Structures are given as C-alpha cells and as structure tokens.
Amino acid sequence: MAGPVASQSLERLPIVDQAIGAWFFPSRSDAMAEAERVVSATPAPAKARKWLAQLTEEPHVAGTPQEKVVAEYVHERLEEFGLEAEIVRYEVFLNHPKHVALRLTEPEQTELSLREDFLSVDKDSAARDVFPAFHGYGASGTAEGQVVYANYGTPDDFKKLDDLGISPTGRIVLVRYGEVFRGLKVREAEQRGAVGVLIYSDPADDGYMKGDVYPDGPMRPPSAIQRGSVQFLSLQPGDPSTPGWPSTDGARRLAREEMTSVPSIPSLPLSYGEAEKILRHLGGPRVPDDWQGGLPFAYHAGPGGASVAMEVEMDEGLKPIYNVFGRISGTDEPERLVILGNHRDAWTHGAADPNSGTAALLETARALGAAVAAGWRPRRTIVLASWDAEEYGLVGSTEWGEDRAATLQANAVAYVNLDSAVTGPRLGAGGTPSLRDLVRSVAADVPEPLQGGSIGDAWQKHLRSEWADKAPVELDRTDRPFELHLGTLGSGSDYTVFVDHLGIPAATFGFRGSYGVYHSVYDNFRWMEKFGDPQFVYHAVAARFFGLTAMRLASAEVVPLRFGSYARALRAELDKHRRKTVRLARKGETEDGWDPGSLDFGPVLGALDTLESAGEALDQTLAELIEREDADAARRVNDRLITLEQTFLSDDGLPGRPWFRHLLYAPGTTTGYAAWPFPELAEAIENKDAELFRHGTVRVVAALNRATRRLRETASAAR
Amino acid sequence: MAGPVASQSLERLPIVDQAIGAWFFPSRSDAMAEAERVVSATPAPAKARKWLAQLTEEPHVAGTPQEKVVAEYVHERLEEFGLEAEIVRYEVFLNHPKHVALRLTEPEQTELSLREDFLSVDKDSAARDVFPAFHGYGASGTAEGQVVYANYGTPDDFKKLDDLGISPTGRIVLVRYGEVFRGLKVREAEQRGAVGVLIYSDPADDGYMKGDVYPDGPMRPPSAIQRGSVQFLSLQPGDPSTPGWPSTDGARRLAREEMTSVPSIPSLPLSYGEAEKILRHLGGPRVPDDWQGGLPFAYHAGPGGASVAMEVEMDEGLKPIYNVFGRISGTDEPERLVILGNHRDAWTHGAADPNSGTAALLETARALGAAVAAGWRPRRTIVLASWDAEEYGLVGSTEWGEDRAATLQANAVAYVNLDSAVTGPRLGAGGTPSLRDLVRSVAADVPEPLQGGSIGDAWQKHLRSEWADKAPVELDRTDRPFELHLGTLGSGSDYTVFVDHLGIPAATFGFRGSYGVYHSVYDNFRWMEKFGDPQFVYHAVAARFFGLTAMRLASAEVVPLRFGSYARALRAELDKHRRKTVRLARKGETEDGWDPGSLDFGPVLGALDTLESAGEALDQTLAELIEREDADAARRVNDRLITLEQTFLSDDGLPGRPWFRHLLYAPGTTTGYAAWPFPELAEAIENKDAELFRHGTVRVVAALNRATRRLRETASAAR
C-alpha cells in the first residue's frame, strides 16, 4: 500500500478517469474527462469543515425555527455556487416534546435522567435548546407498571418471552436498540398489550464493548440517548396524516387517532447509564443467552424487582418543513432528472447524521458549479435535494415524491442518496443492481485519500474478505467466484419513495467507521473533528463521489443503467431464502398446508436465468452502440432504460402495505431498516403462508418476465 | 413431553430395554435383561449424594495426603460393594505452590489477590488447606514488566497482536481462559519471548454474561480462580519426567530443565475481579472486536498503563499418586477387559470436577456388585478405574496405560470415561465412531428423570436442533438427513492414552449444564446441591448409563463395536477441512508450493467410500450372526473387532509428537482440548505445508484401507 497522503493536498490527488470510457461516446470522452477533472479537483476538506461547522451550530429538528435557518443557509450556498435554487415548503404532522419524565418506582423511588451529561471538553454538549429524550411520532400518555425486558423487541424476541411464560400485557417493555427499526419495537409491544415502551442503548451494541466512549473515543457514553422516530416505517413512511398522498395545501388529513402508522402507547429512549438502574433489579428468569448485553451483571427478563412510571406529553400538529433544491438544467434532455439528495434535519446538532452529507452535498454543488462556470453543461438536468423531516419518517422526500410522482416516473433517471455521509473511512454502498456498474466505475476513479489506491480497491477488498469468510461453501460444485454487488436497499433513508413507491433506480452511499453517538447530543462538530473525519478528507471524497456519479448519470449519451448483474444479485438473495427454508424443513416445522421443504423456487430461478441472459445481451449491445456513437439508437434505448425498473412494480402493492409497490425490494415488515428481497416470498416464509408464497411467486415471475421482455426490446431498439 | 418425575422415585422409573436385543443372542436376551434391570434399579440419588459429600470434604490435589485419604475411601467402597479392589501407586513429577504473589506496579502499587473470597453461605469457601492461585506444572520464577493483552492466547491471537505492532517479548502476557488448553497459551507466549503469563477468567466466558454468579447462580463470581495444568498437553501428556515410558520404580527420569512438555516461564491464574485492575489501565490500541470481553470498558492491548510483578515458587519433585481399581472377572473371556474410568484428584473440593463422576462410579460399582450378588457375571472382565493426577496432565491413566500397553492392546475391548459427570441435565457424549451404536442403545434405555422420555430422546433432539441451525446447507443437492454421531475426541481427559496412544476404542460422557466455578474453591458440595444436580438424579442416571454400557461391552457375545457409521463420521470432519481450504483459497492465500484450492482430498474421500461399504456390510453380517447364535463365528470376529481400531495407528506417530499415534484423531497441536480429526492434514493446512498434506494423505489412505481390509476379513470370518 502507498503511504498516507497529506490531507491538505487532496486537491492535488491524482485524478483517475480510467472508467470513464465505458460510458461516453469515444469522440466526447476527452471533453467529459476534462469536466470531471474540474469536479474532482474542487471539493476541499477545509470548505467541508467550514460548512459542517456552520450547519451544526445549533440543534435543528424538523419543524423548529432553527431548521428553517439551516434551510435558508443551504439555499444561499446553492445560489452562491451558481445553481438555480428553490425552497419547497410542506405542512406536515410532527411532534415535539412538551414534558417527559421517567421515575423508577420499585425497588425505590428515583427520578431517571432524560438528558445527557455536560462534558466540559465539548461545548455543544451543553446545548440548551436540544430536546430531552423523546421519540418522533411517539404518543402522549402516562404509563406505570412492572418492567419486562424483551431484548431487541423483535417478533422472535416476544415469542421467546412468551416461551418463558412472561406476558408484556399491562407492563412496560424495556428493549434495547438494534436489529430492527425502533418504531417496529414499539409496534410489537403495543400489539401485545404493553402500556409503555422504553428503548435503551446497550453498551454491547454501540457502547464500551465496541470501543472507547465519548469524549475519549467515538462510541456511546453512559448518558447518551438515541432519539429517533417510532413511526411504523415498514408499513408507511411520510407524513402520517396523509398516508399515500402528498401533504399539499388543502390536502385531506387524518386526525391523530386515525393514523395507523404511529404508536398509540407512550415510549421513551433511554441511556444505558439510566437503563442499568432498572435492569439490575429485574427479577424473573435469566434471559436466553443471546439477550445478554454488556452491562456487568446477568440480565433477567422480569417481571418483578423493578417498576417505572413514565410521563410523555407532546406538542403535536402541523408544522412547516423545507425541502431545498438546487438545479443545473440539462442541454439535450432537460426534462430528464438526475436527483441527488441528503436530508438536513437532525435530532441534535447532527454532525454525522445528516450534516456530513449536507456538507458533502454543498461541496458537490460547488464542484458542479465550477464545472458549469468552466463551460460544461449536463445533457440532462441535475437536481440536488436537501430534504427536511427525514428523521420523522422520510417525510420531506416522501411528500415530494408523492407530489411529483407522475413527473418523476416519466423522467427520473436515478436517485442517488447520501445520509450520514461520513462516520469513518470505509465506503458502504447500496442500490438497485442496475447502478452497480456505474457506482463501481466512480469508485475506481476516486483515490483513497489516506491509504493510497482507489476507493473502489478498498471497497472491493473489504467485500471480498467478507465473502471469503461468510459466503456459504458448497463442496459439491466449483466455488463461485466473488462478485461485487451493491448492498440491498431496505429503508431508513430518503431513497425509499423513489425505489419502493415509484420504481426509480436508486443508490445510497456513505463512508463508515466507529460511530456510537448516533442521535445523541454528542453527534456534533467536536465528535467529527476528533473521531469521524479529523482531516475532513472523506467529506471531500464523498463530494467527489457524488459529483462524478451525477455527471455520468446526467451526461452519458446512453443512460448508465446496466442489467447484466441484476439477476445474479437477485439470485444471491433468493438463495438466502432457499437456505432458510432448508433449515426450517430440517426442524420439521410443518403445519397444515405448510411444508417449508416443499416450497417451489423453480419458477423464480427459471425467470432469473432468462433475465440474466437478456441483461447480459443488452449490456453487450449497449457497449457496441456507444462504440459506434449511434445517437438515434441512444435516444431509443434511453426511453426504455429509464422506466425499466418500473416493470417490477405492482399496482396494488405488497400485502398490508399497498404504498410499497416494488415486488423485488422492500424493507422487512418486521425489520424496517433491513431489506426483504422478494418481499412477498419473505413474508410468506415468515408467516408460514403457502398460498402467499404461490401468489408471490406468480407475481415475481410475471415481473421478472416483463423486465426480460423489456430488456430484449431495448436491445432490439439499440441495433 | 411427560410431566416431571419425582426424584425420590428414580428407583421406580420404568426400565426400558428395547435396545438390548440388538446386542445379545436371542436365547440369552431375557437373562441379560434381568441382570440389566438390577443394574438399572440400583443407583440411588441419596447414595450418590452421600458419596459426593464424603469425597468432597476437603480439597484433595494429587500428591497431597488428603488425596491418599480419598483414594483409600474409594478403595474401601469398592471392596464393600463386592469388587476385587486394588491400589496401584506411581511416583510422578508434580508441583505444589510454596509462595505466589502478584503485584500491580503501574499505575500504582497494589497487591492483587490470589485467593478466593469467603462467602458466609458456603462453609467450603473458607477451606484453609486449599492452594492459592497456581498452575499445575507451572514454572518457578519471578517476572516483572509491562502487560500486554492477547485475548485467548492462540497463535492467531498472537498474529493479530503482531499486526497491531505489539511484541510480547520481555513482557507479561495477560490472556483469558477459553478456546484452547491453558498450557498452550503459555507455550505460545513463551515461544514469543514473554517473561510471564497471567490467565484470567473473563466474565464473558463463564461469568456474569453467562448467568447469575455464585452464590446466587452457577456462574463464576469475581474472585473465583481457575487453577489448572499448564502442561503442553497436545505434545505429550503424562508424567513429564517420563515422556513416553511408565513412571515405574527405577524408571529413567528427566530433570526439570530437560522436560519439554512443561513451561519454563512463570504463569498464574487470575480472577476477573483482580484482572480488571490491570486491564482497565492498559493503554495501546483498542483490541480487535472479538477480543473484547465482558468487563465494562473498552479493552486495549497495551503495552503501557499497567505493569505487574509476579513471584512463583514451587515445591516440585516426585510425589506418590494412587490409581484405584475395582474388578469383576469375566467368565468366558476373562483376559478381555472392559475399562470404566474417572479421575479422582481435584484442584479444590472438586464436586463437579471430578467427583460427581467418582460418586457415579461408586454407584455403578454398587449396581454391578448387586447384579453379581444376584448371580450375574460378565463374559469379559470389567475394570473400574479411579485415576489420580489427571489434573496435572492425565498422569495416572497415562502412566498406567504406558505400563500395561501390551496387555491393553491385546485385550482391551473399550475404555469408557466419565470426568465431570454432572454439571446439569444435558447428555454430552464423545467417542470413537465404533461405539456410537452402543452408546445410542444405552441412551435409549435410560429414562430422563425430570422431563420424561429417554436420555437418548433428549440427546437426539438437542443435536438435531444444532444440526438444523448450523450444518451447512448445500442448495445444489438434496439435504442430507440428520445423523447422530458421537462428539469427536480431542484431549483433556483420561481417554487420551487409550485412543491416541494405544488405539483402543473409547467413549466419554457427562451431563452438562451452566457451570462457571470450574477449578475454583466454589466447585464444592454446596454448588452441586444448589445448582448442578439438586436432586442428585443425574448422578444416579450417570451410574445407570455407565453400568449398562459396561454390561453390554462385557457380555455381548459379539463385541459391540460397529463400523457402519465410522466413515460418515469421518467424512463430516473431512468436509470441515475441505470447507476451510475453500475459504483459504477465496482469500488467495497461496505461497510458493502452497495453494489451498488445489489440495486433493480425492484419495481420502475414495478410501472413506470403500470403508463405508465395508463397515455397513460387516454390521449386517454381525446382525445375522447374532440372529443365528453362532458362538464359533462370534469368537472369530471378536478377535478381529477388538484390535480393529489399531489399524489406524502409525508406529512413528504424528509430526513432532510421536506419542500420538492415531492417524485419524488427535487433540489439535494448538488447541489441546479440541480435536483435529485427520491430524496430519489439519496440521498441513495450519502450517501451509503441501508436502505434509501429501504425506498425510498417503498415511491416512493406507490406514483407512487397512481398516477396510480388516472389516472385510472380519465379515468373512463371521460367515
């Protein structure tokens, strides 16, 4: 490996453009490479540092005046960089805490703290205007009772609690953060009769068991609280008062009690310093082995030993949010949109989540602006979006996506997302498989600033090592070679409306490291400067990555969506379902009409085979088209490529959650963040529903076959 | 499942003998079943409780007067039960601590405790004559220096330490117990230049993270110390002054400094209460994720922050040990031996380890004595052995095995081992595959005392569930059905000399539960009464299990060794090596002359296939022989069956450890406890040695083919 490169000289890093040739007509490659060099050279660590410092001066929760100030700051910067800037305002249902309190009532009366400790080395930890512990979309109410501990609060955890003979009914459920989206923990508890929920951060998950804690290290200290939304994210994101339709002026609105995607029992987040005061006293049986966390005693499930009283009073109602956009209009296909986005609202100062992304987005804007100033213009229109109220449930992006659905489905080429852009040096990237080749080409052309080589090298090396250790080995066949795929999209960030509701290709990326202060008051500028990205080089790298992705999407004569690896990415996911059913069959978990060993994956496997051939053939054809610079053929294929992902949508959506219309990708009903590829098949296996499995198979096969036909038509059109 | 059965009525549990028919000539089955009923009905919880209370009155370390008292107690009981009893004495090299001290010298001077806390609820915890923290065969010496933390102290851990840029040279290495035998941790540290070793019990491994700690629960409390031997067990067990030859009077002896199987640097065991005082201060880099234990802070590897000084002075030299034997002579084949054994020496009181086994052994003796009194006699001689000095390095059994090698190889049918017979309710059983069918038949005939059904049902259910979750799934073939195999023997108990040195079939079993007080002063009668086996029913069950196994081995007209599953058990182990090499190949870990992807397992796989056919054919032939009650044929096959395991021995033993002669099973060179099946192939893969792999393959294939020929000859002789 090459030695480290001084951060100050990021601007002078080698600019590689080896992968550019695949995307542009040969005669235009040089001009494009020149424009890319401007965009590569512009992002600067010092600038990113400055933007981040200003963006994170104060906590700026969606719906607060402080967040409006930050929206205006972003708007000004976009204008300053030469983009057409615009603020789009919606009124949406939000909540802020008016009064929260938590008291231990057994074994003794003790007030538990719902605020973080002030640390003298960190001025931001003293912020007066930060909200105390509360949950976005958490319900108002009081609750009092015995505590039971239910691990991560997944359906499986509640089943084990039931096996232990312990009922959550009438009790306050204490669960730890992790594994699934927090709102689904509350949902599971609520469905089982709990009267309140406390969600704490266990030190085994992001505290001292993962590294030194803040302010000495990047991980979660004892008093840090993970705020966050408890919306039922996998059922319905966006404004819960307008489920499935946009929160435009005069829109029909549901009252709080009519909303089905938010809890009705109160919940609060809790630090492990305070949770310990409850957990240590819990009686009842010792927990199953994998429920033990990192506090220094053996965990018990309760009930008995510890009771609490909670009070939660919310200020809730319609509040304004502000999506900020910057635009560079396209030359040849101005109606076509390449959208880059990142949210801006934060639970606290939000240095990593999300403003490392906002800082990168601003540097991207500055870089693209510089290219425009140097005479470049994209073929298609580039839109940079700074979303609001993502933290509450992807509200800003969802409402806008619902608002502009028709335009987007007709014209959007792709959506590229950043969220917590930087918490460390390691690239993580997810997306629809059609963007794999593009993302890989950009990663190959962005130098790794501290280790040498490219971001793509480091990324591939890491994924390859994980594959070597973890991918199942099948002895009876030759080992399949490693293939890099983008991570599978679930939910939890703003790509959701684009992929799952509109069928628009999307990717999301970020640079990852040890990060334990998520959604706490310690996610602030000092944390980033000490631990996340002390030299701010990965902020600049993220901007470069974002910018090159946008340029290739917007300027390639043939839209850079490729389908050769799509079926193999799906096949890898299907194999996970197949393995799971083999294990279920081993356990003999058959029921009337349900035998996991007899599920027929054959039709889907067959459809994937034909999809693979069609995708590979199209990719080859497109490469030839680019080589011969056939502009007419490019126009014909672009019309088809742009809407190809929509062949995977169904009109009526997924079972119980019609807003989710993609038949191949969705967040898990019970996971929220994590994806359930082939969501109907996943749900069928989860619920032991053979009829749903057959129904889902028919729908998936039909969707795959639609895509195969479209790929073949596109290939014909390319000739 | 049937409801629980009151423990008092174990004697009245149903006596099942459904599996007996497979083993005996039909005309003798009824008489045998009657004798088995006596042995089944005799073991009593109250008696086992009484024996255990008396055996554990005082700590009785090998070589101490207290241990001689316990030997004589066992001898008296065996005589009382009507067995021919005998004490066989050896003089062997042992050590006892004269002076031990450990002092923190940085960041401040603090004496660290090498004694356990007295607990007022537990009188035994006040034992005056218990040794403080020390290691069996630990070296005398002093050491002082900076501490570095090296996780479990495996070669891989030291490699990671090296990757972190940290050298153990001249330092004191702090490692945690677990993963590998403690002596090999010291060996690895010593080889790398460490001047001393501290081995502590991390709460993540057997402390509060695994359950409530003593005296409130069965797991390890903060002051508990794991004593134990630091012999290099995988290289050479037994008396280190007579490696490979028996410690008989006048035997040639190595001096301490000539011994190669014991450490030369001092080492001490440590409680986590005291280890925390070192670990908490360690500087240096944060450890790799999987090195983090259960103490409530982020672990660092050092050096810096903490230094210690250790003083270890041993009283070492030749001391007497006492193997106690009880014998029931056989009628028809008196020279043939069926040996049951369990060690008796303990680091402290040793209620679980080993005297739950001694109590069971005494109940077995009483039960067999009762059958003899009722008129039964075995065909072959049954020997019950109570070994001494197992804790130091399997010394009593090894010296006896070396002493009687010729007789044993000619006449021993099998060795059946108990060690910590009872720490809970779950059967665990390991052994050479030829004993699988016998052990399974006994398990089927021993009722589970608290849950209903048989021990075999519970055992099979547990193993099947592990298989369902963990056995690799291969999608491209029909899932192989579950097959119960005995666990693979490594080392760490007295079966070692029989299997690995003499090629005698062996099995070992015990009833397992949560057990965190191993080798501490809290492994005493109160622990057993409160947590391990409060009703002492599993002690009685172990005695029944032991007794029936002995009876079938000793009385079946055809020796109950079966070979139909042997090749499949080996195949399962070989597949693990194959999977490992596929993963290594994925990582591209090739070197000059070494390519894990090109290792040829074909010859061994082929030899296993023919072994499987021959084994299955023989089993069928033996079943027919029994059916037609052909006594002459039985005699012919027994001569061959008894020595069949010896076809797997090599004269020159394994690389670097010639005492280990079995080519299929051995403890891992670097693991000690855990088995390395196909040890030469395992070593070749570990050391990237293609030549050893080829050499090992030739030897394994030859051994497998010898066995196949012998199986075929035996089948011919059976006709």
Interface residues (C-beta under 8 A of the other chain):
Chain A: P203 Y208 M209 K210 G211 D212 V213 G217 M219 R286 D289 Q292 G294 L295 P296 F297 A298 R464 S465 W467 A468 D469 A471 P472 V473 E474 L475 D476 R477 D479 F482 D575 R578 R579 V582 R583 A585 R586 K587 G597
Chain B: P203 Y208 M209 K210 G211 D212 V213 G217 M219 R286 D289 Q292 G294 L295 P296 F297 A298 R464 S465 W467 A468 D469 A471 P472 V473 E474 L475 D476 R477 D479 F482 D575 R578 R579 V582 R583 A585 R586 K587 G597
